[in-house]
Amino acid sequence: MIEIRATVPMPASADDVWALLTDWSSHSRWIPATTVVVLEETGGVGTRFVGRSHVGPLGFDDPMTVTAFQPPTDADAGRCDILKTGRVVVGTAGFTVTTTGARTSEVAWWEDVTVAPTAVTRWLEPLIARAGDRAFARVLRAAAAELAPRRD
């Protein structure tokens, strides 16, 4: 199992961050070499989307389904859980959005996944996890950069 963790401060309210992160196709702007396509939008649990990651002609689909969807409130952090059901990446992912100030918040992102072929990747799991931590922190900082101009 590969455990990826990233926590990044955001220059916007928890509501604004939640709206951006749950606009699934917007992830295409931040995740390099990946296009996200929404297959079914329910506005919460049951939403299905797929990330198509590729380098040149090589690529794979990462199909996902939202399994928990609780937007942030004044009292509680928002939480979204995602089930990954692809042939290459299988497991769970998700994020929380927590208010940290009047117009600031924090995102904690996680992924607990297995990457096929496991006979090969099992030996690389520590390296993949470290690289994933850094990559997801970069992705979240790219999302934060989109939010920064929205502040007054």
N, C-alpha and C positions, 0 to 999 in steps of 0.2 A: 504494500500500500504506500502510495506517495502522498505525503501530507504537505500541502502548500498553504502558507499563511502570509497575509499582508494586511497591515493596518496603516491608514493614511488619513491625515486631517483634511477636511474639506472646507473651502471658503464660502459656504452657503448653508442655509437652514437644512435640517434633516428632511423636510418635505421636498425641497428643491433637489436635493441629492437623490432621494428615493425616486422621484419622478424621472430623473435622468437615468439612473441605473436600471429601472424597470422599463425603460424604452429600449427593448431588446435589440432592435436594429442599430441603435446608436453605438453599440459595442464595436461595430465594424470600424468606427473611426479611431478607436484606441488600441485594438488588438492587431498587431502587425500580421500581415498576410492572412487575414481572416475576414470572411464576410458572414454576417449573421442574418438569417432569413426567418421571419416569424411564420410558422405553419398554422397555428391556431391561437388567436388572442382571446382569452377569456376575461382579462382584467384582473387575473389573480391565479389561484390554484387551477391547474389544468392547462395553462398556457404552454404551448409547445413551440420550440424554435430549434434551429440547427446552425452551428458554426461550421463553415467550410474553411479549413485551414489548408494552405498550399504553399509550396515553394516550386516555382516552375510548373512542370506537369505532374509533380507528385503532391498528393493531398489526401485528406480524409475528412469525413463528416463527423461532427460531434453533436448528435441529437440530444436534446434536453427537454425536460418537463418540470414545470414549477409545481412543487409538492407542498409548500407552505408559503403564505403570503400575508404578512401582517405589517401594514404601513406604520411608520412611527407616529406616536402621539406625544402630547406634552409630557406625559408621565413615563412612557416606555419607548425603548428603541424599536425600530422596525426590523423585521427579519424576513428573509426570503431563502427558502431551501430549494435546491434544484437536483433532480435525478438525471444522471448522464448514462445513456443507454446505447452508446455506439459500439462498433466492432473494435475500435482502437482505444477509446477512453471510456471506462466504466467506473461509476461510483457516485459520489455526492459532492455538491458544491453549494455555496451560498454566501450570504453577507448579512451583516447588521449595519444599521445606520443609527448612530447615537448622537443626540444633541449635546454639544459641548459649550455652547454660548448662545447669545441672542441670534447671531447669524453665522454660526459655525457648527460643524458636526464632524463626526469621524466614521469612516467605513472600515470594518474588519471583514476581510474576504478570506474564505477557506475553500480548499478542495481536498478531498480524500478520494483518490482515484487509483486505478490500476491501468497501466498502459500496455497494450499488446505489441509484440509478443512478449509475454511475461517471462519466458525463459531467458530472454536477452535483457529486458528492462529491469528485472529483479536486481541485477548486479549494479545497475546504474541509478537505482532509486534515490540514494542520498544526493547524488549530483543533480538529478532531475529536480528534486525537492528544493535544493538551494537555488538553482536557476529559476524555478517556478516562483519562489518567494520574491526574487528580484524582478522578474518579469511582471508579476501581478501588481507589485508596488508601482512599477512604471506605468502600467495600464491605468491604475487608479489616479496617479498624478496627472495623466493625460485627461482623464475625466474632470479632475479638479481644475485644470487649466481652462476647460470650457465653462466652468461655473464662475471662475474668478471675475470675468467681465460683467456678470449679472449683479455684482454687489454695487451698492451706491457709494 
